Amino acid sequence: MKKITFLLSLFMAITLLAQTDSLSPTPYQFAKMYIGHGQPYFLEIGAKSCPSCKTMGHTLYSIKKENPNFNILYIDVGNDREIAQKLGVQMIPTQIIYDAKGAEVYRHIGKLNEIELDEVFEKYQF
């Protein structure tokens, strides 16, 4: 019985570690300080409990890992509903891009695949 409990605990720990390949949440107040200061910013708005948001988080993590200079931030509205309202987010996941001057230039609701994201990053000169 102890061996089964140990193996189950080990499996759960490995599963949790495997799920860490996602963007870490950034408080919106922190993100807001940088938007509009000479570089474009990509905000991924979602929540930990949202399956589509998790998928986007993994995809964006991979893109950020390959392109560390991309300003990609994840805003978790699961814990802060006021931010969702402030940003006009009606559904998650939502992606918002701000240009170098801080103007919103792109908004998308739902998942984007890696090819679509590559096109977006190229179009908005990340």
Secondary structure, DSSP 8 states (H G I E B T S, - for coil): -HHHHHHHHHHHHHHHHHTT-S--B--HHHHHHHTTSSS-EEEEEE-TT-HHHHHHHHHHHHHHHH-TTS-EEEEETTS-HHHHHHHT--SSSEEEEE-TTS-EEEEEES---HHHHHHHHHHTT-
